[in-house]
Amino acid sequence: MLFAPTIAGSLPKPGWLAETEKLWPKWLHEGEALERAKRDAALVWIKEQEDAGIATVSDGEQFRRHFVHGFLETVEGIDWQLMTRMGIRNNRYEADVPTVTGRLRRPKPVHRDEAAFCRTHTQRKLKWTLPGPMTICDTLADGHYGRRADMAMAFAEILNEEARELEAVGVDVIQFDEPAFNVFMDEVNEWGVTALERAAQGLNCETAVHICYGYGIEANIKWKETLGSEWRQYEAIFPALNRSAIRQVSLECANSRVPISLIELLSDKVLLVGAIDVASTAVETPEQVAGVIAEALKHAEAERIQPCTNCGMAPLSREVAAGKLRALGAGAELARRTLA
């Protein structure tokens, strides 16, 4: 399918599963009741995506409270009681985060069974998202490894174990979320891409990296106001990513100041072009989505363009997110009719 739409990752938690419109929602159930509620939520969002015309669907991260910490909850070597205050995304905001105190180890699969459940309930391509090694290191305190690069490589090995099991149960696209790539550009080139490739090593399914300017939360909105008339962070990292083994790159385009011409630096990649603004509650029109695709077509072949969301939609209301999904699917269909 030309212009096959997909999403970056998270979707809102339904009100019967967790607190709504929050990045760190509290679950409303425990034990088996919680597991049933998570699966019900994943089914709802799979159906919403299918009805909207999304070609590659995801679970909407309904099985995790947070896109990073939700994956790490069962990883050994992390002390969840030893909380450390630290700056996140180069001190854009501060948070109390758990501390790595010993050798990291994944004692059991994290999302394998949940992915297998989703695989049985959709005939569409299935994407699963995982936090990238650099972003994990920017969301935890290091009390053991001493160098972020070393801790990132340890997490990359754990992520690779998980990714191989997800592929084995039928996941078609494994995406690593690396918003930190837009902040620590020198480190991306020094060791970030290497760690990312280690996380994806040996996979035969499609691999993607998602790099954006963050959720539409106040700290990110204020940071964007400091970036000037053009946001060119991608320019520093896209050449290295284009040389990497990662096959797809997901980036932010809609209502941003990113020069879309920067996708020319990714001449060998499938481009997940952000055509939905997740920092606004306004629901796009199909024409607006098609307009972003039209701009991308000035710089890349149609066969490499997949319209996507700028970032996850976890902080939005369920109604707004569903409307944006429908706009994304309708905009892709409009582009197929008028631009192809």
N, C-alpha and C positions, 0 to 999 in steps of 0.2 A: 504494500500500500504506500502510495506517495504521501508525504507529509503525515506519517503515522503518529498521532499524538500520544503523549505519555505525561506523567507527572513527576515532579522532583522527589516527592517522598510523602511527608506526613499529611494527614487529613484530620479534621477535628474529631475529638472524642464525643460520641453521643452522650446526652445528659444522663442516660441510665447506666453508663459505664464509669464515667469519671467527671470531675469538675470540668466545666466547659470554658473554652476560649482562654486556656492557660498553657504555657509551655511546660510547666511542671505540675500537672493535675494530680490530685489525690484520687486513688481508686475508690469506688463506692461499694466494692464487694471484697470478699476474701476467699481464699481457697478455691474449691471447685466452682463455686458460683462466679468467681472472678474469671476463671478460665473460660467458662461458657459465655460470659458476657463479652469477653474479648473476641471470641470466635464469631459471635453474633454481629458484633460491630464490623469485623472484617468482611463478613458476608454482605452487610448493608452497603459498604463502600465499594466492594467489587461490583455489585449490581448497579450502583450509581454510576460508576465509571463505564461499565459496559453500555448502559442506556445512553450515556453521553457521547458514545463513539470513541472512547479512549482505546487505543490499539494495544498498548502494553500497560497492564493494570498492576496495582500493588495492593498490599494490605492496608495502606494508609498509616502504617506504623501503629496500629491499634493494640499491638501486643507489648508496647513499650511506653513508659511514662515520658521518657525524654530520649531524643535520638542518639545521644552518647551514653548517658548513664544507664539507660534501659538495657543496652547490650552488655554493660560491664558488671551487672549485679551479681553474676555467679562466677566471675573471674577471680581466681585466687591470687593473693599478693597485694590486694587493695584493702585498706582499713577504712571501713565506712563509718567508724566511730571517731577516727582521728581526722577531724575536719580542719582544713587549712584555708585561711583567707588569702585569695590571690586574684590578680588581675587576669581577665579573660580577653582574648583577641587584642593583645598588646595594650592592656589596661583600658579598653573601651568601657568595661564595667567590672565590678568586683563581685565575687561570690565565694561562699564557703564550700569547698570541694573536698572529696575524700582524698586520701594520700596513699600513694604506692609505697609500701614498706618492705616488699620482698620480691623474689622472683615471680614473674607472672606466669600463670598457668590456667588453661581452660579445662576444667575437669569433666565437662559434659557439653553437648551441643546446646546452643542458646535458642536458636529459632528454627531448627530443622523440622521438628514436628509441626510447628505452626505453618511453615512454608508448605509442607506436604499437605496439610489441611486445605490451604488456599489453592494448591495445584489441583485438587480434586473438584474444586467448585468453580473453575473457569476454564474455558477453552482458549481464551486469549493468551498472548504472551504474558508471563509473570515476571515482574521486577521485584527484587528485594534490596533494601538499602541497609548499609552498614556504615558506622562512623569510620572515617579515615584515620590512619595512624597519627598524622600531625595534629588533627583536630582533637583526637583523644588526649594527646599530650598537653594540649592547651586548655583542657577541661579537668585535669587532675593535677595534684601536687606530687612532685617527685621526691621521695625520701629514700630512694634506693639506688637508682641507676647513675645519677650524677650528670648525665648529658641527655638532653631531649632526643638527640639522634639515636642514642642507644635504646632509650625507652620506646621510641617509635618503632624501631626494628623488632623489639620484643612483642609489641602489640601487633605488628604486621604479621608475624608468624601465627599468632592466635587467630587473627582475622582470616588468614589463609586457610587454616583448619576449618573454620566455620564456613567459609565460602565454598570450599570443596564439597562439604556436606549439603549445602543448599543446592549446588549444581546437581548433585546426585539424586535429589528428590524432584528435580524437574524445573528449577528456576531458570528462566531464559536470560535474564539480565541481572547481574550483580553490580550495584552502584555503591561506590564509596563516597561519603559526604565529607568534603574538605573545605568548609568556609574559611579555615585558617590559611589556606593558600592565598587568599586575597589580602592577607595582613603581613605575613612573614615571607616576602617574595625571595629574599636572598636564601633563606633556609630551604625554600621549595627547590631551588636549583641545586643547593648543596647536598641535601639528603631527603627532602620531602618526596620527590618523584621516585627516588630509589626505594623508599619505604612503601610507597603506594604500589609499585610494581611487585614488590615482595608479597604484599597482601593479595595480589591477583595472580601470583605465579601458578602456572600449570592449569589454569582454567580454560575450558574450551567454549563456555558460554560467552555471551556478550559481556563486556566489562565497561563500566562507566565511572567517571568522576564528576561529582556535582560541586561547582564552585560558585558561590553567590555572595551577595552583600548582606545576607542574613535575613531572619524573620522581620516582619514589620513591627518590631517592638521599639519602645522609645529610645533605648540606647543606640540601636542601629540607625534609626532615623536621624538622630542628632549627629552621629558619625558621618553619615552621608552628606550632611550639610557642610562638612569641613573639606570635602573632596574636590571642590571646585566645579567648573563648568563641564569638565570631561573626566570620567572615571576610567583610568588607563591601567589599573593594576593588572588586568589580564595580559597586557602587552609584555610584562616582565616574565610571565610564566608559561604562556602558550607555546613558545618555541620548544621548550623542554618537554611539555606534554605532547606536542606533535611528534616528537622523536620517541616517545614512550610506547610501551606495549598496550596501554589502555586504549580501547577502541572508540569510546564515545565520550564527549565532553558536554556537560550540562552547564549552561551559563545564563546570566540575568540580562534581559534586553528590554522588556516592557516597562515603559515609564521610568527608565533609568537614564543616566547620562553616559552609558557605555557606548562608545562609537562602534556600531555594529560591524564596521569594516574590519575590526580586530579578528573576526572569525576567519579572515584570510590567512592568519597565522596557523590555523588548524586545517591545512589543506588535505590532510590524510585521515581526518576523523569524521565520524558521524556527529552531527551537531544537534544537541537538544536545546533549541533556541527558546528562551523564556519569553512567552507571549502573554502571560497572565501575571499581573502585578499583585503580589501577596501582601503588600504594605497598604493596600486600599480595600475598603469594603465595597467599592463600586464594582458592579459586575460588568465585565467587558462585553462589547457586542461582537458578533462573528466578524464583522467588517474590521474591527480593530485588530483582532487576532490575525486575520488574513493580511492586514497591513504590515504587521511585523514580519510575517513570512515573506511578503513581497520585498521588504527591505533586505532580508537575509539572502534572497535570490540574486541580489546585485553582487554578492560576494562569494557565493557557494552554489554548487550544483543542487538541483531539486532533490536528487536521490539521497543526498547526505543530510537533509534538513528534517528534523522531527520537532514540531511545536510542543512546548512544554510549559510548565509553570516556572516562575522565577526561582521559587524556593518552596518549602513546605507550607501548608495552610493550617497547621495545628491551632494557631491562636484565633482563627476566624470562626464565625458562627457556622453551624452545619448548613444553614440555608444559603449563605453567601458562597461557601465552598462548592456546594452542589451547583449553584448557578454558574460559577466560574468553570467548572468541569464541562457543563453543557456548552458554554461559550467557546471553550477550547476545541471541543469536538466539532461544533458547527463551523467554527472558523477554519479548521483544517479542511472540512468538506468544501467550504466555499473556495478555499485556495485551490483545491484539486480541480474544481469546475472552471475557475477563472484564470488561474496562473500557470497551470501545468502545460 
